[in-house]
Amino acid sequence: DTLELAVKDEGRGFQPGDRDPSPDRVSGGNGLENMRRRLDQVGGTCEIHSPAGQGTEVVFRIPIAH
């Protein structure tokens, strides 16, 4: 009844909401919040797990209508 998609990397991780001063990263965007808002509109969820130094995992869950 639910579609679940998990995307994971083995990077350095991050704290959602933190600003990254690195010149090679774009900061100050709304990407993560936009994903959550759009999934909320269709009854889904977006979870972000990103422990420092352990990479990042984003899990999307979307209900499937029968």
Predicted model as a PDB file, atoms N, CA, C, CB and O in Angstrom, pLDDT in the B-factor column:
MODEL        1                                                                  
ATOM      1  N   ASP A   1       0.805  -1.214   0.000  1.00 92.00           N  
ATOM      2  CA  ASP A   1       0.000   0.000   0.000  1.00 92.00           C  
ATOM      3  C   ASP A   1       0.839   1.265   0.000  1.00 92.00           C  
ATOM      4  CB  ASP A   1      -0.911   0.005   1.187  1.00 92.00           C  
ATOM      5  O   ASP A   1       0.311   2.371  -0.113  1.00 92.00           O  
ATOM      6  N   THR A   2       2.168   1.095   0.129  1.00 94.00           N  
ATOM      7  CA  THR A   2       3.065   2.252   0.178  1.00 94.00           C  
ATOM      8  C   THR A   2       4.288   2.004  -0.687  1.00 94.00           C  
ATOM      9  CB  THR A   2       3.490   2.558   1.627  1.00 94.00           C  
ATOM     10  O   THR A   2       4.893   0.933  -0.637  1.00 94.00           O  
ATOM     11  N   LEU A   3       4.638   2.994  -1.470  1.00 95.00           N  
ATOM     12  CA  LEU A   3       5.888   2.956  -2.226  1.00 95.00           C  
ATOM     13  C   LEU A   3       6.965   3.584  -1.349  1.00 95.00           C  
ATOM     14  CB  LEU A   3       5.759   3.709  -3.610  1.00 95.00           C  
ATOM     15  O   LEU A   3       6.797   4.702  -0.863  1.00 95.00           O  
ATOM     16  N   GLU A   4       8.067   2.869  -1.145  1.00 96.00           N  
ATOM     17  CA  GLU A   4       9.169   3.398  -0.352  1.00 96.00           C  
ATOM     18  C   GLU A   4      10.421   3.415  -1.207  1.00 96.00           C  
ATOM     19  CB  GLU A   4       9.390   2.562   0.934  1.00 96.00           C  
ATOM     20  O   GLU A   4      10.780   2.410  -1.820  1.00 96.00           O  
ATOM     21  N   LEU A   5      11.080   4.554  -1.245  1.00 96.00           N  
ATOM     22  CA  LEU A   5      12.318   4.721  -1.999  1.00 96.00           C  
ATOM     23  C   LEU A   5      13.367   5.282  -1.056  1.00 96.00           C  
ATOM     24  CB  LEU A   5      12.115   5.655  -3.240  1.00 96.00           C  
ATOM     25  O   LEU A   5      13.164   6.333  -0.448  1.00 96.00           O  
ATOM     26  N   ALA A   6      14.491   4.580  -0.933  1.00 96.00           N  
ATOM     27  CA  ALA A   6      15.584   5.052  -0.081  1.00 96.00           C  
ATOM     28  C   ALA A   6      16.792   5.356  -0.954  1.00 96.00           C  
ATOM     29  CB  ALA A   6      15.941   4.001   1.014  1.00 96.00           C  
ATOM     30  O   ALA A   6      17.176   4.553  -1.804  1.00 96.00           O  
ATOM     31  N   VAL A   7      17.381   6.513  -0.737  1.00 94.00           N  
ATOM     32  CA  VAL A   7      18.587   6.935  -1.449  1.00 94.00           C  
ATOM     33  C   VAL A   7      19.655   7.160  -0.395  1.00 94.00           C  
ATOM     34  CB  VAL A   7      18.341   8.236  -2.318  1.00 94.00           C  
ATOM     35  O   VAL A   7      19.445   7.900   0.567  1.00 94.00           O  
ATOM     36  N   LYS A   8      20.805   6.518  -0.579  1.00 94.00           N  
ATOM     37  CA  LYS A   8      21.848   6.569   0.443  1.00 94.00           C  
ATOM     38  C   LYS A   8      23.204   6.808  -0.198  1.00 94.00           C  
ATOM     39  CB  LYS A   8      21.869   5.273   1.267  1.00 94.00           C  
ATOM     40  O   LYS A   8      23.480   6.313  -1.290  1.00 94.00           O  
ATOM     41  N   ASP A   9      24.047   7.571   0.488  1.00 92.00           N  
ATOM     42  CA  ASP A   9      25.428   7.737   0.044  1.00 92.00           C  
ATOM     43  C   ASP A   9      26.371   7.468   1.214  1.00 92.00           C  
ATOM     44  CB  ASP A   9      25.660   9.162  -0.534  1.00 92.00           C  
ATOM     45  O   ASP A   9      25.931   7.284   2.349  1.00 92.00           O  
ATOM     46  N   GLU A  10      27.633   7.449   0.932  1.00 89.00           N  
ATOM     47  CA  GLU A  10      28.642   7.192   1.965  1.00 89.00           C  
ATOM     48  C   GLU A  10      29.507   8.421   2.203  1.00 89.00           C  
ATOM     49  CB  GLU A  10      29.522   6.001   1.570  1.00 89.00           C  
ATOM     50  O   GLU A  10      30.696   8.317   2.504  1.00 89.00           O  
ATOM     51  N   GLY A  11      28.880   9.598   2.060  1.00 86.00           N  
ATOM     52  CA  GLY A  11      29.604  10.854   2.226  1.00 86.00           C  
ATOM     53  C   GLY A  11      29.867  11.192   3.684  1.00 86.00           C  
ATOM     54  O   GLY A  11      29.949  10.309   4.537  1.00 86.00           O  
ATOM     55  N   ARG A  12      29.997  12.467   3.950  1.00 83.00           N  
ATOM     56  CA  ARG A  12      30.368  12.925   5.296  1.00 83.00           C  
ATOM     57  C   ARG A  12      29.175  13.234   6.180  1.00 83.00           C  
ATOM     58  CB  ARG A  12      31.230  14.144   5.198  1.00 83.00           C  
ATOM     59  O   ARG A  12      29.347  13.493   7.371  1.00 83.00           O  
ATOM     60  N   GLY A  13      27.962  13.213   5.625  1.00 79.00           N  
ATOM     61  CA  GLY A  13      26.779  13.545   6.404  1.00 79.00           C  
ATOM     62  C   GLY A  13      26.649  15.050   6.608  1.00 79.00           C  
ATOM     63  O   GLY A  13      27.558  15.809   6.272  1.00 79.00           O  
ATOM     64  N   PHE A  14      25.538  15.472   7.148  1.00 74.00           N  
ATOM     65  CA  PHE A  14      25.297  16.890   7.416  1.00 74.00           C  
ATOM     66  C   PHE A  14      24.134  17.001   8.381  1.00 74.00           C  
ATOM     67  CB  PHE A  14      25.008  17.682   6.102  1.00 74.00           C  
ATOM     68  O   PHE A  14      23.400  16.035   8.588  1.00 74.00           O  
ATOM     69  N   GLN A  15      23.968  18.144   8.957  1.00 68.00           N  
ATOM     70  CA  GLN A  15      22.822  18.425   9.808  1.00 68.00           C  
ATOM     71  C   GLN A  15      21.834  19.256   9.001  1.00 68.00           C  
ATOM     72  CB  GLN A  15      23.251  19.165  11.121  1.00 68.00           C  
ATOM     73  O   GLN A  15      22.140  20.401   8.667  1.00 68.00           O  
ATOM     74  N   PRO A  16      20.645  18.715   8.672  1.00 62.00           N  
ATOM     75  CA  PRO A  16      19.668  19.514   7.926  1.00 62.00           C  
ATOM     76  C   PRO A  16      19.443  20.868   8.593  1.00 62.00           C  
ATOM     77  CB  PRO A  16      18.335  18.759   7.808  1.00 62.00           C  
ATOM     78  O   PRO A  16      19.250  20.949   9.806  1.00 62.00           O  
ATOM     79  N   GLY A  17      19.468  21.913   7.801  1.00 62.00           N  
ATOM     80  CA  GLY A  17      19.286  23.263   8.309  1.00 62.00           C  
ATOM     81  C   GLY A  17      20.585  24.018   8.517  1.00 62.00           C  
ATOM     82  O   GLY A  17      20.576  25.247   8.580  1.00 62.00           O  
ATOM     83  N   ASP A  18      21.717  23.299   8.626  1.00 62.00           N  
ATOM     84  CA  ASP A  18      23.005  23.969   8.793  1.00 62.00           C  
ATOM     85  C   ASP A  18      23.434  24.629   7.479  1.00 62.00           C  
ATOM     86  CB  ASP A  18      24.083  22.965   9.269  1.00 62.00           C  
ATOM     87  O   ASP A  18      23.102  24.152   6.394  1.00 62.00           O  
ATOM     88  N   ARG A  19      24.144  25.685   7.591  1.00 58.00           N  
ATOM     89  CA  ARG A  19      24.712  26.352   6.424  1.00 58.00           C  
ATOM     90  C   ARG A  19      26.137  25.854   6.240  1.00 58.00           C  
ATOM     91  CB  ARG A  19      24.673  27.909   6.579  1.00 58.00           C  
ATOM     92  O   ARG A  19      26.905  25.805   7.201  1.00 58.00           O  
ATOM     93  N   ASP A  20      26.494  25.488   5.032  1.00 56.00           N  
ATOM     94  CA  ASP A  20      27.833  24.975   4.748  1.00 56.00           C  
ATOM     95  C   ASP A  20      28.633  26.060   4.040  1.00 56.00           C  
ATOM     96  CB  ASP A  20      27.769  23.675   3.883  1.00 56.00           C  
ATOM     97  O   ASP A  20      28.265  26.472   2.939  1.00 56.00           O  
ATOM     98  N   PRO A  21      29.718  26.532   4.648  1.00 53.00           N  
ATOM     99  CA  PRO A  21      30.500  27.613   4.040  1.00 53.00           C  
ATOM    100  C   PRO A  21      31.434  27.147   2.925  1.00 53.00           C  
ATOM    101  CB  PRO A  21      31.306  28.302   5.097  1.00 53.00           C  
ATOM    102  O   PRO A  21      32.101  27.984   2.317  1.00 53.00           O  
ATOM    103  N   SER A  22      31.511  25.860   2.635  1.00 57.00           N  
ATOM    104  CA  SER A  22      32.420  25.356   1.599  1.00 57.00           C  
ATOM    105  C   SER A  22      32.079  25.972   0.252  1.00 57.00           C  
ATOM    106  CB  SER A  22      32.354  23.818   1.514  1.00 57.00           C  
ATOM    107  O   SER A  22      30.903  26.051  -0.104  1.00 57.00           O  
ATOM    108  N   PRO A  23      33.075  26.408  -0.504  1.00 55.00           N  
ATOM    109  CA  PRO A  23      32.803  27.050  -1.795  1.00 55.00           C  
ATOM    110  C   PRO A  23      32.249  26.093  -2.835  1.00 55.00           C  
ATOM    111  CB  PRO A  23      34.057  27.680  -2.326  1.00 55.00           C  
ATOM    112  O   PRO A  23      31.648  26.542  -3.811  1.00 55.00           O  
ATOM    113  N   ASP A  24      32.432  24.770  -2.658  1.00 58.00           N  
ATOM    114  CA  ASP A  24      31.949  23.805  -3.641  1.00 58.00           C  
ATOM    115  C   ASP A  24      30.529  23.327  -3.354  1.00 58.00           C  
ATOM    116  CB  ASP A  24      32.876  22.622  -3.691  1.00 58.00           C  
ATOM    117  O   ASP A  24      30.033  22.436  -4.043  1.00 58.00           O  
ATOM    118  N   ARG A  25      29.877  23.893  -2.367  1.00 56.00           N  
ATOM    119  CA  ARG A  25      28.512  23.482  -2.037  1.00 56.00           C  
ATOM    120  C   ARG A  25      27.563  24.662  -2.134  1.00 56.00           C  
ATOM    121  CB  ARG A  25      28.453  22.869  -0.630  1.00 56.00           C  
ATOM    122  O   ARG A  25      27.906  25.793  -1.792  1.00 56.00           O  
ATOM    123  N   VAL A  26      26.376  24.373  -2.603  1.00 55.00           N  
ATOM    124  CA  VAL A  26      25.335  25.394  -2.652  1.00 55.00           C  
ATOM    125  C   VAL A  26      24.589  25.332  -1.331  1.00 55.00           C  
ATOM    126  CB  VAL A  26      24.362  25.185  -3.875  1.00 55.00           C  
ATOM    127  O   VAL A  26      24.100  24.271  -0.942  1.00 55.00           O  
ATOM    128  N   SER A  27      24.498  26.437  -0.653  1.00 56.00           N  
ATOM    129  CA  SER A  27      23.783  26.450   0.625  1.00 56.00           C  
ATOM    130  C   SER A  27      22.654  27.465   0.565  1.00 56.00           C  
ATOM    131  CB  SER A  27      24.743  26.774   1.798  1.00 56.00           C  
ATOM    132  O   SER A  27      22.598  28.309  -0.329  1.00 56.00           O  
ATOM    133  N   GLY A  28      21.776  27.365   1.517  1.00 59.00           N  
ATOM    134  CA  GLY A  28      20.679  28.311   1.604  1.00 59.00           C  
ATOM    135  C   GLY A  28      19.498  27.960   0.724  1.00 59.00           C  
ATOM    136  O   GLY A  28      18.573  28.762   0.589  1.00 59.00           O  
ATOM    137  N   GLY A  29      19.505  26.764   0.112  1.00 65.00           N  
ATOM    138  CA  GLY A  29      18.407  26.363  -0.753  1.00 65.00           C  
ATOM    139  C   GLY A  29      17.218  25.839   0.027  1.00 65.00           C  
ATOM    140  O   GLY A  29      17.250  25.746   1.254  1.00 65.00           O  
ATOM    141  N   ASN A  30      16.180  25.502  -0.699  1.00 71.00           N  
ATOM    142  CA  ASN A  30      14.952  24.988  -0.095  1.00 71.00           C  
ATOM    143  C   ASN A  30      14.670  23.557  -0.517  1.00 71.00           C  
ATOM    144  CB  ASN A  30      13.776  25.872  -0.462  1.00 71.00           C  
ATOM    145  O   ASN A  30      13.557  23.076  -0.305  1.00 71.00           O  
ATOM    146  N   GLY A  31      15.622  22.866  -1.100  1.00 80.00           N  
ATOM    147  CA  GLY A  31      15.398  21.538  -1.663  1.00 80.00           C  
ATOM    148  C   GLY A  31      14.812  20.535  -0.696  1.00 80.00           C  
ATOM    149  O   GLY A  31      13.816  19.887  -1.017  1.00 80.00           O  
ATOM    150  N   LEU A  32      15.400  20.387   0.479  1.00 79.00           N  
ATOM    151  CA  LEU A  32      14.912  19.403   1.439  1.00 79.00           C  
ATOM    152  C   LEU A  32      13.513  19.758   1.927  1.00 79.00           C  
ATOM    153  CB  LEU A  32      15.869  19.296   2.622  1.00 79.00           C  
ATOM    154  O   LEU A  32      12.651  18.885   2.027  1.00 79.00           O  
ATOM    155  N   GLU A  33      13.288  21.002   2.224  1.00 82.00           N  
ATOM    156  CA  GLU A  33      11.968  21.428   2.691  1.00 82.00           C  
ATOM    157  C   GLU A  33      10.937  21.279   1.582  1.00 82.00           C  
ATOM    158  CB  GLU A  33      12.010  22.884   3.185  1.00 82.00           C  
ATOM    159  O   GLU A  33       9.799  20.895   1.855  1.00 82.00           O  
ATOM    160  N   ASN A  34      11.304  21.573   0.333  1.00 89.00           N  
ATOM    161  CA  ASN A  34      10.376  21.406  -0.790  1.00 89.00           C  
ATOM    162  C   ASN A  34       9.980  19.944  -0.960  1.00 89.00           C  
ATOM    163  CB  ASN A  34      11.003  21.935  -2.089  1.00 89.00           C  
ATOM    164  O   ASN A  34       8.813  19.649  -1.219  1.00 89.00           O  
ATOM    165  N   MET A  35      10.941  19.016  -0.816  1.00 87.00           N  
ATOM    166  CA  MET A  35      10.617  17.589  -0.917  1.00 87.00           C  
ATOM    167  C   MET A  35       9.606  17.199   0.147  1.00 87.00           C  
ATOM    168  CB  MET A  35      11.888  16.728  -0.783  1.00 87.00           C  
ATOM    169  O   MET A  35       8.630  16.509  -0.146  1.00 87.00           O  
ATOM    170  N   ARG A  36       9.829  17.631   1.369  1.00 87.00           N  
ATOM    171  CA  ARG A  36       8.892  17.309   2.458  1.00 87.00           C  
ATOM    172  C   ARG A  36       7.505  17.887   2.194  1.00 87.00           C  
ATOM    173  CB  ARG A  36       9.428  17.839   3.797  1.00 87.00           C  
ATOM    174  O   ARG A  36       6.497  17.208   2.390  1.00 87.00           O  
ATOM    175  N   ARG A  37       7.455  19.135   1.750  1.00 91.00           N  
ATOM    176  CA  ARG A  37       6.173  19.803   1.507  1.00 91.00           C  
ATOM    177  C   ARG A  37       5.403  19.114   0.379  1.00 91.00           C  
ATOM    178  CB  ARG A  37       6.398  21.289   1.162  1.00 91.00           C  
ATOM    179  O   ARG A  37       4.193  18.912   0.490  1.00 91.00           O  
ATOM    180  N   ARG A  38       6.090  18.755  -0.696  1.00 92.00           N  
ATOM    181  CA  ARG A  38       5.411  18.106  -1.826  1.00 92.00           C  
ATOM    182  C   ARG A  38       4.912  16.713  -1.459  1.00 92.00           C  
ATOM    183  CB  ARG A  38       6.352  18.018  -3.030  1.00 92.00           C  
ATOM    184  O   ARG A  38       3.820  16.323  -1.871  1.00 92.00           O  
ATOM    185  N   LEU A  39       5.685  15.966  -0.701  1.00 92.00           N  
ATOM    186  CA  LEU A  39       5.234  14.648  -0.265  1.00 92.00           C  
ATOM    187  C   LEU A  39       4.057  14.772   0.690  1.00 92.00           C  
ATOM    188  CB  LEU A  39       6.379  13.881   0.405  1.00 92.00           C  
ATOM    189  O   LEU A  39       3.132  13.960   0.644  1.00 92.00           O  
ATOM    190  N   ASP A  40       4.082  15.775   1.549  1.00 93.00           N  
ATOM    191  CA  ASP A  40       2.968  16.009   2.467  1.00 93.00           C  
ATOM    192  C   ASP A  40       1.678  16.269   1.696  1.00 93.00           C  
ATOM    193  CB  ASP A  40       3.277  17.193   3.399  1.00 93.00           C  
ATOM    194  O   ASP A  40       0.604  15.853   2.130  1.00 93.00           O  
ATOM    195  N   GLN A  41       1.772  16.948   0.563  1.00 94.00           N  
ATOM    196  CA  GLN A  41       0.591  17.257  -0.250  1.00 94.00           C  
ATOM    197  C   GLN A  41      -0.084  16.000  -0.790  1.00 94.00           C  
ATOM    198  CB  GLN A  41       0.978  18.164  -1.406  1.00 94.00           C  
ATOM    199  O   GLN A  41      -1.289  16.010  -1.042  1.00 94.00           O  
ATOM    200  N   VAL A  42       0.671  14.919  -0.972  1.00 92.00           N  
ATOM    201  CA  VAL A  42       0.093  13.671  -1.486  1.00 92.00           C  
ATOM    202  C   VAL A  42      -0.025  12.608  -0.399  1.00 92.00           C  
ATOM    203  CB  VAL A  42       0.938  13.136  -2.636  1.00 92.00           C  
ATOM    204  O   VAL A  42      -0.287  11.441  -0.691  1.00 92.00           O  
ATOM    205  N   GLY A  43       0.169  13.016   0.862  1.00 94.00           N  
ATOM    206  CA  GLY A  43       0.034  12.092   1.977  1.00 94.00           C  
ATOM    207  C   GLY A  43       1.271  11.257   2.251  1.00 94.00           C  
ATOM    208  O   GLY A  43       1.199  10.258   2.966  1.00 94.00           O  
ATOM    209  N   GLY A  44       2.410  11.655   1.689  1.00 95.00           N  
ATOM    210  CA  GLY A  44       3.652  10.916   1.883  1.00 95.00           C  
ATOM    211  C   GLY A  44       4.551  11.551   2.920  1.00 95.00           C  
ATOM    212  O   GLY A  44       4.203  12.550   3.549  1.00 95.00           O  
ATOM    213  N   THR A  45       5.723  10.945   3.085  1.00 94.00           N  
ATOM    214  CA  THR A  45       6.699  11.469   4.037  1.00 94.00           C  
ATOM    215  C   THR A  45       8.094  11.439   3.426  1.00 94.00           C  
ATOM    216  CB  THR A  45       6.669  10.662   5.350  1.00 94.00           C  
ATOM    217  O   THR A  45       8.354  10.716   2.465  1.00 94.00           O  
ATOM    218  N   CYS A  46       8.970  12.226   3.995  1.00 91.00           N  
ATOM    219  CA  CYS A  46      10.377  12.276   3.610  1.00 91.00           C  
ATOM    220  C   CYS A  46      11.187  12.311   4.903  1.00 91.00           C  
ATOM    221  CB  CYS A  46      10.693  13.527   2.687  1.00 91.00           C  
ATOM    222  O   CYS A  46      11.085  13.258   5.683  1.00 91.00           O  
ATOM    223  N   GLU A  47      11.991  11.273   5.121  1.00 91.00           N  
ATOM    224  CA  GLU A  47      12.840  11.226   6.312  1.00 91.00           C  
ATOM    225  C   GLU A  47      14.299  11.359   5.887  1.00 91.00           C  
ATOM    226  CB  GLU A  47      12.613   9.905   7.112  1.00 91.00           C  
ATOM    227  O   GLU A  47      14.723  10.762   4.898  1.00 91.00           O  
ATOM    228  N   ILE A  48      15.053  12.138   6.636  1.00 88.00           N  
ATOM    229  CA  ILE A  48      16.465  12.337   6.338  1.00 88.00           C  
ATOM    230  C   ILE A  48      17.276  11.900   7.544  1.00 88.00           C  
ATOM    231  CB  ILE A  48      16.765  13.819   5.971  1.00 88.00           C  
ATOM    232  O   ILE A  48      17.077  12.392   8.654  1.00 88.00           O  
ATOM    233  N   HIS A  49      18.187  10.976   7.314  1.00 88.00           N  
ATOM    234  CA  HIS A  49      19.088  10.482   8.354  1.00 88.00           C  
ATOM    235  C   HIS A  49      20.500  10.817   7.896  1.00 88.00           C  
ATOM    236  CB  HIS A  49      18.908   8.925   8.611  1.00 88.00           C  
ATOM    237  O   HIS A  49      20.920  10.382   6.823  1.00 88.00           O  
ATOM    238  N   SER A  50      21.235  11.580   8.691  1.00 86.00           N  
ATOM    239  CA  SER A  50      22.551  12.027   8.253  1.00 86.00           C  
ATOM    240  C   SER A  50      23.499  12.222   9.427  1.00 86.00           C  
ATOM    241  CB  SER A  50      22.431  13.317   7.468  1.00 86.00           C  
ATOM    242  O   SER A  50      23.855  13.353   9.755  1.00 86.00           O  
ATOM    243  N   PRO A  51      23.914  11.121  10.065  1.00 85.00           N  
ATOM    244  CA  PRO A  51      24.866  11.262  11.164  1.00 85.00           C  
ATOM    245  C   PRO A  51      26.215  11.772  10.647  1.00 85.00           C  
ATOM    246  CB  PRO A  51      25.045   9.915  11.897  1.00 85.00           C  
ATOM    247  O   PRO A  51      26.673  11.349   9.585  1.00 85.00           O  
ATOM    248  N   ALA A  52      26.831  12.652  11.374  1.00 82.00           N  
ATOM    249  CA  ALA A  52      28.115  13.228  10.957  1.00 82.00           C  
ATOM    250  C   ALA A  52      29.126  12.127  10.648  1.00 82.00           C  
ATOM    251  CB  ALA A  52      28.669  14.165  12.051  1.00 82.00           C  
ATOM    252  O   ALA A  52      29.325  11.207  11.441  1.00 82.00           O  
ATOM    253  N   GLY A  53      29.759  12.239   9.488  1.00 84.00           N  
ATOM    254  CA  GLY A  53      30.790  11.302   9.084  1.00 84.00           C  
ATOM    255  C   GLY A  53      30.297   9.945   8.617  1.00 84.00           C  
ATOM    256  O   GLY A  53      31.108   9.061   8.341  1.00 84.00           O  
ATOM    257  N   GLN A  54      28.990   9.760   8.522  1.00 87.00           N  
ATOM    258  CA  GLN A  54      28.452   8.449   8.171  1.00 87.00           C  
ATOM    259  C   GLN A  54      27.558   8.466   6.938  1.00 87.00           C  
ATOM    260  CB  GLN A  54      27.684   7.899   9.326  1.00 87.00           C  
ATOM    261  O   GLN A  54      26.806   7.515   6.721  1.00 87.00           O  
ATOM    262  N   GLY A  55      27.617   9.499   6.140  1.00 89.00           N  
ATOM    263  CA  GLY A  55      26.788   9.547   4.944  1.00 89.00           C  
ATOM    264  C   GLY A  55      25.381  10.021   5.235  1.00 89.00           C  
ATOM    265  O   GLY A  55      25.059  10.439   6.347  1.00 89.00           O  
ATOM    266  N   THR A  56      24.546   9.945   4.201  1.00 89.00           N  
ATOM    267  CA  THR A  56      23.182  10.444   4.290  1.00 89.00           C  
ATOM    268  C   THR A  56      22.232   9.430   3.676  1.00 89.00           C  
ATOM    269  CB  THR A  56      23.046  11.813   3.591  1.00 89.00           C  
ATOM    270  O   THR A  56      22.551   8.805   2.665  1.00 89.00           O  
ATOM    271  N   GLU A  57      21.067   9.268   4.286  1.00 92.00           N  
ATOM    272  CA  GLU A  57      20.007   8.445   3.716  1.00 92.00           C  
ATOM    273  C   GLU A  57      18.724   9.267   3.721  1.00 92.00           C  
ATOM    274  CB  GLU A  57      19.829   7.104   4.511  1.00 92.00           C  
ATOM    275  O   GLU A  57      18.344   9.844   4.739  1.00 92.00           O  
ATOM    276  N   VAL A  58      18.062   9.309   2.562  1.00 91.00           N  
ATOM    277  CA  VAL A  58      16.771   9.979   2.435  1.00 91.00           C  
ATOM    278  C   VAL A  58      15.759   8.903   2.073  1.00 91.00           C  
ATOM    279  CB  VAL A  58      16.806  11.137   1.355  1.00 91.00           C  
ATOM    280  O   VAL A  58      15.954   8.159   1.111  1.00 91.00           O  
ATOM    281  N   VAL A  59      14.672   8.821   2.847  1.00 94.00           N  
ATOM    282  CA  VAL A  59      13.645   7.811   2.621  1.00 94.00           C  
ATOM    283  C   VAL A  59      12.336   8.527   2.285  1.00 94.00           C  
ATOM    284  CB  VAL A  59      13.477   6.878   3.874  1.00 94.00           C  
ATOM    285  O   VAL A  59      11.831   9.334   3.065  1.00 94.00           O  
ATOM    286  N   PHE A  60      11.802   8.209   1.103  1.00 95.00           N  
ATOM    287  CA  PHE A  60      10.521   8.750   0.656  1.00 95.00           C  
ATOM    288  C   PHE A  60       9.474   7.646   0.801  1.00 95.00           C  
ATOM    289  CB  PHE A  60      10.601   9.273  -0.830  1.00 95.00           C  
ATOM    290  O   PHE A  60       9.727   6.502   0.423  1.00 95.00           O  
ATOM    291  N   ARG A  61       8.306   7.976   1.343  1.00 96.00           N  
ATOM    292  CA  ARG A  61       7.201   7.023   1.416  1.00 96.00           C  
ATOM    293  C   ARG A  61       5.961   7.704   0.835  1.00 96.00           C  
ATOM    294  CB  ARG A  61       6.951   6.539   2.899  1.00 96.00           C  
ATOM    295  O   ARG A  61       5.583   8.804   1.239  1.00 96.00           O  
ATOM    296  N   ILE A  62       5.340   7.016  -0.126  1.00 95.00           N  
ATOM    297  CA  ILE A  62       4.186   7.569  -0.822  1.00 95.00           C  
ATOM    298  C   ILE A  62       3.077   6.517  -0.822  1.00 95.00           C  
ATOM    299  CB  ILE A  62       4.557   8.003  -2.282  1.00 95.00           C  
ATOM    300  O   ILE A  62       3.307   5.385  -1.247  1.00 95.00           O  
ATOM    301  N   PRO A  63       1.876   6.874  -0.353  1.00 94.00           N  
ATOM    302  CA  PRO A  63       0.773   5.904  -0.384  1.00 94.00           C  
ATOM    303  C   PRO A  63       0.345   5.645  -1.832  1.00 94.00           C  
ATOM    304  CB  PRO A  63      -0.436   6.417   0.456  1.00 94.00           C  
ATOM    305  O   PRO A  63       0.345   6.543  -2.674  1.00 94.00           O  
ATOM    306  N   ILE A  64      -0.020   4.386  -2.090  1.00 92.00           N  
ATOM    307  CA  ILE A  64      -0.465   3.995  -3.427  1.00 92.00           C  
ATOM    308  C   ILE A  64      -1.972   3.732  -3.356  1.00 92.00           C  
ATOM    309  CB  ILE A  64       0.318   2.721  -3.950  1.00 92.00           C  
ATOM    310  O   ILE A  64      -2.431   2.918  -2.555  1.00 92.00           O  
ATOM    311  N   ALA A  65      -2.728   4.423  -4.194  1.00 82.00           N  
ATOM    312  CA  ALA A  65      -4.180   4.224  -4.238  1.00 82.00           C  
ATOM    313  C   ALA A  65      -4.502   2.972  -5.035  1.00 82.00           C  
ATOM    314  CB  ALA A  65      -4.891   5.455  -4.853  1.00 82.00           C  
ATOM    315  O   ALA A  65      -3.852   2.676  -6.037  1.00 82.00           O  
ATOM    316  N   HIS A  66      -5.506   2.245  -4.583  1.00 72.00           N  
ATOM    317  CA  HIS A  66      -5.923   1.021  -5.288  1.00 72.00           C  
ATOM    318  C   HIS A  66      -7.082   1.302  -6.190  1.00 72.00           C  
ATOM    319  CB  HIS A  66      -6.291  -0.084  -4.306  1.00 72.00           C  
ATOM    320  O   HIS A  66      -7.572   0.398  -6.866  1.00 72.00           O  
TER     321      HIS A  66                                                      
ENDMDL                                                                          
END                                                                             
